[in-house]
Amino acid sequence: MRPRLTLGTWTTSAILLALSGVSLILVGAYFLLLRPPLLPEDIRYMRVSDIQLAILLPVLEPWLSQVFRVIGGYILATGVLAVTLAAAGYGAHNRMAFPGATIAGAMTSRIRSQPGPRGHSIRPATRHTSLGAFALRPT
């Protein structure tokens, strides 16, 4: 019979991974439910005139709403997986938890740091994820 996992038996790394997962769930919920399609800084970044914006908005808003729903769902699902991994893998000291979390973290960090349009990359997200790698070390 397997012992039941209680909060008192959680390692520091499992707790940090679970907290990171909860933060991802909250960010995902924001993108999924609350984020408007266009923020003022988005419009400034696009550098379009009011006339151009009036022409683009009817097409752009529904598409961006769908994009943010997809991104929000992905982030939320990743958070749920992180919490599940923390509870089921790290908390139970499963040998596959650390390599699995490391590979998944490295892949998502690399994908998010790829240059996007106009050569911009998402470096702050990569730094945040890199800091989270310390939480993945089994204690």
C-alpha positions, 0 to 999 in steps of 0.5 A, spaced: 500 500 500 502 506 497 503 512 503 498 518 502 502 524 501 501 530 506 503 537 505 508 535 511 512 530 506 512 535 500 519 537 498 521 544 497 522 543 490 515 540 489 512 546 493 515 551 489 513 547 482 506 547 485 506 554 486 509 556 479 503 551 477 498 555 480 501 562 478 501 559 471 493 557 472 492 564 474 495 567 468 492 562 463 485 564 466 487 572 465 488 570 458 482 566 457 477 570 460 479 577 462 484 580 457 482 584 451 484 583 444 488 589 443 491 594 449 493 601 448 500 599 447 499 594 442 496 599 438 502 604 439 506 598 437 503 597 430 504 604 428 497 605 424 493 611 423 486 611 426 483 610 419 487 604 418 485 601 425 478 602 424 479 598 417 483 593 421 479 592 427 473 588 425 477 583 422 483 583 428 479 583 434 475 576 433 482 573 431 486 576 437 480 574 441 481 567 439 489 567 439 488 569 446 483 564 448 488 559 445 494 561 449 490 562 455 488 555 455 495 552 453 498 556 459 492 554 464 493 547 462 501 547 463 499 550 470 495 544 471 500 539 469 505 543 473 501 542 479 499 535 478 507 533 477 508 536 483 503 532 487 504 526 483 511 526 481 515 530 486 511 529 492 512 521 491 519 522 489 518 519 482 524 518 479 521 520 472 519 527 475 525 531 475 527 529 468 520 530 465 520 537 468 527 539 466 525 537 458 519 540 458 521 546 461 527 547 457 523 546 451 518 551 453 523 556 454 527 555 448 520 556 444 518 562 447 525 565 446 525 564 439 525 571 435 518 573 433 516 578 428 521 584 427 526 580 431 523 581 438 524 575 443 521 574 449 527 574 454 523 576 460 519 569 460 525 565 459 529 568 465 523 567 469 522 560 467 530 559 468 529 561 475 524 556 476 529 551 474 532 551 481 525 549 483 525 543 479 531 540 483 529 534 488 531 536 495 
